[in-house]
């Protein structure tokens, strides 16, 4: 009973702090263009901003809802607030939390997993801030090296290498299950290149296919 009381108090404080921090972050993100525009005397064109939002905002709105529904149960309250406030979930926060969970041996949906997720995402966020700060400070001294023609091929393949490394740690858990949606989406993008610009939307059908296949495999193993 004492542990439950402590946990309830922790969750209540987490939600209070998380909601306040989320509201402050949202106000800062939305208000920054207007503040800068008022200082410089160049307010943004609201009509143009609305047209821009309609062209890409609807896609990202759906993607945001999907990410919230998928990632929040994995991260818990504290980890969820930290991850969505600091951003870069797919590239850094989710892999960091998943690796921490595997190392600690915790299960998704447990109190232990929520604590591990919160600590791992907090450490990832602090590391990101430190690396960015060092990058800004060293940008000018390292500019000749960064612009070297010898290193340009490496910089051009950083993103594919990053996503490939992150994808493999999930694919290796069930290669057969991962190959089906991977091959289907690859062929779809090859034969219909126009869909490449709608990658966020394609997460929904590919995810549905994977979930359906996983369910069929589960039912088949259960019937054996």
C-alpha positions in Angstrom: 0.0 0.0 0.0 2.9 2.3 0.8 4.5 1.6 -2.6 1.2 2.2 -4.4 0.8 5.6 -2.6 4.3 6.7 -3.5 3.7 5.6 -7.1 0.3 7.4 -7.3 2.0 10.6 -6.0 4.8 10.2 -8.5 2.4 9.8 -11.4 0.3 12.8 -10.3 3.4 15.1 -10.1 4.7 13.7 -13.4 1.4 14.6 -15.2 1.3 18.1 -13.6 4.9 18.9 -14.5 4.6 17.3 -17.9 1.4 19.2 -18.9 2.9 22.5 -17.7 6.1 21.9 -19.6 4.2 20.8 -22.7 2.1 23.9 -22.6 5.1 26.1 -22.2 6.9 24.4 -25.0 3.9 24.7 -27.3 3.6 28.4 -26.6 7.3 29.0 -27.2 7.3 27.1 -30.5 4.2 28.8 -31.9 5.0 32.2 -30.4 8.6 32.3 -31.6 7.8 33.4 -35.2 5.4 36.1 -34.0 7.9 37.4 -31.4 10.8 37.5 -33.9 8.5 39.1 -36.4 7.3 41.8 -34.0 10.9 42.6 -33.0 12.2 42.8 -36.6 9.0 44.4 -38.0 8.3 41.4 -40.3 5.3 39.6 -39.1 4.6 36.2 -40.8 1.9 36.0 -43.5 -0.9 34.1 -41.7 -2.6 33.3 -45.1 0.6 31.7 -46.5 1.2 29.9 -43.2 -2.3 28.5 -43.3 -1.8 27.2 -46.9 1.5 25.7 -45.9 -0.1 23.9 -43.0 -2.9 22.5 -45.1 -0.4 21.1 -47.6 1.7 19.2 -45.0 0.1 19.8 -41.6 -2.7 17.2 -42.1 -0.2 14.5 -42.9 1.9 15.3 -39.8 -1.2 15.6 -37.7 -2.1 12.0 -38.5 1.5 10.9 -38.0 1.6 12.6 -34.6 -1.6 10.9 -33.4 -0.2 7.5 -34.6 3.2 8.1 -32.8 1.4 9.1 -29.6 -0.8 6.0 -29.6 2.2 3.7 -30.4 5.0 5.3 -28.3 3.2 6.4 -25.1 2.5 2.8 -23.8 6.2 2.0 -24.5 7.6 5.0 -22.7 5.1 5.6 -19.9 4.1 9.1 -18.6 7.5 10.6 -17.7 9.3 9.2 -20.7 6.5 10.2 -23.0 6.4 13.8 -21.8 10.2 14.1 -22.1 10.4 12.4 -25.5 7.6 14.5 -27.1 8.9 17.8 -25.7 12.5 17.2 -26.7 11.6 15.5 -30.0 13.6 13.3 -32.3 11.8 10.2 -31.1 12.4 7.7 -33.9 16.1 8.6 -34.3 17.2 8.8 -30.7 14.6 8.6 -27.9 12.9 5.3 -28.9 16.1 3.3 -29.6 17.6 4.7 -26.4 14.6 3.6 -24.3 14.4 0.2 -26.0 18.1 -0.5 -25.5 17.8 0.6 -21.8 14.8 -1.7 -21.4 16.6 -4.7 -22.8 19.7 -4.0 -20.7 17.6 -3.6 -17.5 15.3 -6.6 -18.4 12.1 -4.7 -17.8 8.7 -5.3 -19.4 6.6 -2.8 -21.3 3.8 -1.4 -19.2 5.5 -2.0 -15.8 6.5 0.6 -13.3 10.2 -0.4 -13.6 10.0 0.1 -17.4 8.5 3.6 -17.0 11.4 4.6 -14.6 14.0 3.1 -17.0 12.4 4.9 -20.0 12.3 8.2 -18.1 16.0 8.0 -17.0 17.2 6.8 -20.5 15.3 9.6 -22.4 16.5 12.2 -19.9 20.1 11.1 -20.4 19.6 11.1 -24.2 18.2 14.6 -24.1 21.1 15.9 -22.0 23.6 14.2 -24.3 21.9 15.8 -27.3 22.1 19.3 -25.7 25.8 18.9 -24.9 26.6 17.6 -28.4 24.7 20.4 -30.1 26.4 23.0 -27.9 29.8 21.6 -28.7 28.8 21.5 -32.4 27.9 25.2 -32.4 31.1 26.2 -30.6 33.3 24.1 -32.9 31.4 24.7 -36.1 33.8 27.4 -37.3 37.1 25.7 -36.3 36.0 22.4 -37.9 34.5 24.0 -41.0 37.5 23.1 -43.3 37.3 19.4 -42.1 33.5 19.2 -42.5 33.7 20.7 -46.0 36.5 18.3 -47.1 35.7 16.5 -50.4 37.1 13.3 -48.9 34.4 13.2 -46.2 31.5 14.3 -48.3 30.5 10.7 -49.3 30.4 9.8 -45.6 28.2 12.7 -44.7 25.9 11.9 -47.6 25.2 8.4 -46.2 24.9 9.3 -42.5 21.1 9.2 -42.5 20.8 5.8 -44.4 23.4 4.3 -42.1 21.7 5.6 -39.0 18.3 4.3 -40.0 19.7 1.0 -41.2 21.5 0.4 -37.9 18.4 1.2 -35.9 16.1 -0.9 -38.1 18.3 -4.0 -37.9 18.0 -4.1 -34.1 14.2 -4.5 -34.5 14.3 -6.7 -37.7 16.6 -9.3 -36.1 14.0 -10.1 -33.5 11.8 -11.7 -36.2 13.5 -11.6 -39.7 10.6 -13.3 -41.4 8.0 -11.0 -40.0 10.1 -7.9 -40.9 10.8 -9.0 -44.4 7.2 -9.0 -45.7 6.3 -5.3 -45.0 9.9 -4.2 -45.9 9.8 -5.9 -49.3 6.2 -4.7 -50.0 6.9 -1.1 -49.1 10.2 -1.2 -51.1 8.5 -2.5 -54.2 5.7 0.0 -53.8 8.1 3.0 -53.6 10.1 1.7 -56.5 7.0 1.3 -58.8 5.2 4.4 -57.4 7.9 6.9 -56.6 5.3 9.6 -55.9 4.5 7.9 -52.6 8.0 8.6 -51.2 6.8 12.1 -50.2 4.0 10.5 -48.2 6.3 8.2 -46.1 4.5 9.2 -42.8 1.1 8.2 -44.2 2.6 4.8 -45.4 3.5 4.0 -41.8 -0.2 3.2 -41.2 -0.7 0.5 -43.9 2.7 -1.0 -43.3 2.1 -1.1 -39.6 -1.3 -2.6 -40.1 0.2 -5.3 -42.3 2.9 -6.1 -39.7 0.3 -6.3 -36.9 -1.9 -8.5 -38.9 0.9 -10.9 -39.8 2.1 -11.0 -36.1 -1.5 -11.8 -35.0 -1.7 -14.7 -37.6 1.6 -16.1 -36.5 0.5 -15.8 -32.8 -2.8 -17.7 -33.6 -0.9 -20.3 -35.6 1.6 -21.0 -32.8 -1.3 -21.1 -30.3 -3.2 -23.7 -32.3 -0.2 -26.0 -32.5 
